[in-house]
Amino acid sequence: MLIKIEDLHKDYKTGDLVTPVLHGLNFDIERGDFVSIMGPSGSGKSTLMHILGLLDRVTVGKYYLEGIDVTGLDDVQLAKLRNQKIGFVFQAFNLLPRTTVLENVKLPLTYSDEKNNFDKRAKEVLESVGLSHRLDYHTNQISGGEKQRVAIARALVNRPSIIFADEPTGNLDSKHGIQIMEILQRLNDEGNTIILVTHETFTAEHAKRIIHLKDGVIISDEKVKNRRFAKDGVNLK
């Protein structure tokens, strides 16, 4: 079992005001799965992703990652585990400006235990997303679709256990959005675990399983026949 969530609650406190966001969630995620967490604005899906990605803590409940109870870890332990186990792809790309594509992808290796062959590893993952010809380009010299591919390469460079994709097509047109989802599907086919957060049904249906959130509770959790695309982008659902 890669992830196990037990009775997870999350509240935010501002002064004397307590705002409950997540209410007693329970679910598991197996290694190699492709899961969409879907829901409208305010459903709690981004909060859940931040907790699963070790960017935030639970208020009540348990979160086990590869058998480790992460709820008891301190900030330093969480940061180390996050760097070793998790890769992030964000809607806004979050690339460093005025630096090259290669330098952006190499950045997570700075904090890893892998101290050799930074360039080799970064070039390998850039080749896997079709960007070998953009190594020395600065991030302001490439398209939105290419920026998201750089973000995917950066997420892959530490060989994480999980890739979290937060609205990865939100800033892209439909053509480039489909290309990004094709890459995520291929990565999943190669054994990578993908957790996708989205409010779009079309995007969510590229996964193998959809967890629907509403008002901080799971209203459905179902396996789906995921959308597939041919080389020319034709829908093969």
C-alpha positions in Angstrom: 0.0 0.0 0.0 1.5 3.3 -1.0 -0.9 5.7 0.8 -3.4 4.9 3.6 -5.7 7.6 5.0 -7.6 7.0 8.2 -10.3 9.4 9.6 -8.6 12.5 8.2 -9.8 15.8 9.4 -8.4 19.3 8.6 -9.4 22.5 10.3 -8.0 26.0 9.8 -7.9 28.4 12.8 -7.9 32.2 12.6 -8.0 33.6 16.0 -11.1 32.1 17.7 -12.6 31.1 14.4 -12.3 27.5 13.4 -13.1 26.5 9.8 -13.5 22.8 9.1 -12.4 21.8 5.6 -12.0 18.0 5.5 -14.3 15.7 7.5 -13.2 12.2 8.3 -11.7 10.9 5.0 -10.8 7.3 4.6 -9.1 5.8 1.4 -6.1 3.9 0.1 -4.0 4.4 -3.0 -2.0 1.5 -4.4 1.5 1.9 -6.0 1.2 2.4 -9.8 -2.4 3.8 -9.6 -3.6 7.0 -11.5 -6.1 8.8 -9.3 -8.0 12.0 -10.0 -9.2 14.0 -7.0 -12.1 16.0 -8.3 -14.5 18.5 -6.9 -15.8 22.1 -7.3 -14.1 25.1 -5.8 -14.3 24.9 -2.0 -14.6 21.1 -1.9 -11.3 20.6 -0.1 -9.4 19.0 -3.0 -6.4 21.4 -2.9 -6.2 21.1 0.9 -6.2 17.3 0.5 -3.4 17.5 -2.1 -1.3 19.7 0.2 -1.7 17.2 3.0 -0.9 14.2 0.8 2.1 16.1 -0.6 3.4 16.8 2.9 2.9 20.6 2.5 0.4 20.7 5.3 -0.5 18.7 8.3 -3.7 16.9 9.4 -5.7 18.2 12.3 -7.0 14.7 13.3 -6.4 11.3 11.8 -3.6 9.3 10.3 -1.6 9.5 7.0 0.6 6.5 6.2 3.1 6.9 3.2 4.8 3.7 2.3 4.0 2.5 5.8 5.4 5.5 7.6 3.1 7.5 9.9 3.9 11.0 8.6 1.6 12.7 11.1 4.3 12.3 13.8 7.2 13.7 11.8 8.8 17.1 12.4 9.3 19.7 9.7 12.9 18.6 8.8 11.8 14.9 8.5 8.8 16.0 6.3 11.0 18.1 4.0 13.5 15.2 3.5 10.7 12.7 2.9 9.0 15.1 0.5 12.2 15.6 -1.5 12.8 11.8 -1.7 9.3 10.6 -2.4 7.2 13.3 -4.0 7.3 15.3 -7.3 5.0 18.2 -8.0 3.5 19.7 -11.2 1.6 22.9 -10.6 -0.9 24.8 -12.8 1.4 27.9 -12.7 4.5 25.9 -13.7 6.6 27.5 -10.8 9.7 27.6 -12.9 12.7 29.8 -11.9 12.9 32.8 -14.2 16.1 33.8 -16.0 17.4 30.3 -15.8 17.7 27.6 -18.3 15.4 24.6 -18.8 18.3 22.3 -17.7 19.0 24.3 -14.5 15.3 24.2 -13.5 15.2 20.5 -13.8 18.4 20.0 -11.9 17.2 22.0 -8.9 15.6 19.2 -6.8 18.9 17.2 -7.1 20.6 19.9 -5.1 18.7 18.7 -2.0 18.9 15.0 -2.7 21.3 12.3 -1.7 22.2 11.8 -5.3 25.3 14.0 -5.6 26.7 12.9 -8.9 25.7 13.1 -12.6 23.2 16.0 -12.1 23.4 16.9 -15.8 23.0 13.3 -17.0 19.9 12.6 -14.9 18.3 16.0 -15.8 19.0 15.4 -19.5 17.4 11.9 -19.3 14.1 13.2 -17.9 14.0 16.1 -20.4 14.5 13.6 -23.2 11.6 11.5 -21.8 9.2 14.5 -22.1 10.6 15.5 -25.6 12.6 18.5 -24.6 16.2 17.5 -25.5 16.3 20.4 -28.0 15.4 23.0 -25.3 18.2 22.4 -22.7 19.8 25.8 -22.9 16.7 27.8 -23.5 15.6 30.2 -20.7 12.1 29.6 -19.4 10.8 32.8 -20.9 11.8 31.5 -24.3 9.5 28.5 -24.4 5.7 27.9 -24.8 3.2 27.2 -22.0 3.0 23.5 -23.0 6.8 23.3 -23.0 6.9 24.9 -19.6 4.6 22.3 -18.2 6.8 19.6 -19.7 9.8 21.1 -17.9 7.8 21.0 -14.7 7.0 17.3 -15.3 10.7 16.6 -15.9 11.6 18.5 -12.7 9.0 16.4 -10.8 10.6 13.2 -12.2 14.3 13.9 -11.7 14.5 12.5 -8.1 12.6 9.3 -9.1 9.7 10.0 -6.7 7.2 7.5 -5.4 4.3 9.8 -6.4 3.8 12.6 -8.8 1.2 15.2 -7.8 -0.3 17.2 -10.6 -2.4 20.2 -9.5 -4.6 21.4 -12.4 -1.7 20.7 -14.8 -3.7 21.8 -17.9 -5.4 24.8 -16.3 -3.2 27.4 -18.1 -3.0 25.5 -21.4 -5.1 25.4 -24.5 -6.9 22.1 -25.4 -4.1 20.8 -27.7 -1.3 21.3 -25.2 -3.5 20.1 -22.4 -4.1 16.8 -24.2 -0.3 16.5 -24.8 0.3 16.9 -21.0 -2.3 14.3 -20.2 -0.7 11.9 -22.7 2.6 12.3 -21.0 1.1 11.6 -17.5 -0.7 8.5 -18.9 2.6 7.3 -20.4 4.4 7.9 -17.1 1.7 5.9 -15.3 2.0 3.1 -17.9 5.7 3.0 -17.0 4.8 2.4 -13.3 4.7 5.9 -11.9 1.9 6.7 -9.4 0.0 9.8 -10.4 -2.4 11.8 -8.2 -4.2 14.5 -10.3 -6.2 17.3 -8.7 -8.8 19.0 -11.1 -12.3 20.4 -11.3 -12.6 19.4 -14.9 -14.4 16.1 -15.8 -12.6 15.7 -19.1 -9.2 16.0 -17.4 -10.2 13.7 -14.5 -11.3 11.0 -16.9 -7.7 10.4 -18.0 -7.1 8.6 -14.7 -8.0 5.1 -13.7 -9.9 6.1 -10.6 -11.8 9.3 -9.6 -12.3 10.4 -6.0 -15.1 13.0 -5.9 -15.0 15.5 -3.0 -17.8 17.9 -2.0 -17.9 20.0 1.1 -14.9 18.2 2.5 -16.3 14.6 2.3 -15.9 11.9 -0.3 -19.2 11.4 -2.2 -17.9 8.8 -4.6 -14.7 6.8 -5.2 -14.8 4.7 -8.4 -12.6 3.1 -11.0 -13.1 4.4 -14.5 -12.2 3.5 -18.1 -9.7 6.2 -18.7 -9.5 8.3 -21.9 -6.7 7.4 -24.3 -5.4 9.2 -27.3 -3.9 8.0 -30.5 -0.6 9.6 -31.8 -2.7 12.1 -33.8 -4.6 13.2 -30.7 -7.8 11.4 -31.6 -9.8 10.4 -28.6 -9.8 6.6 -28.1 -12.0 6.4 -25.0 
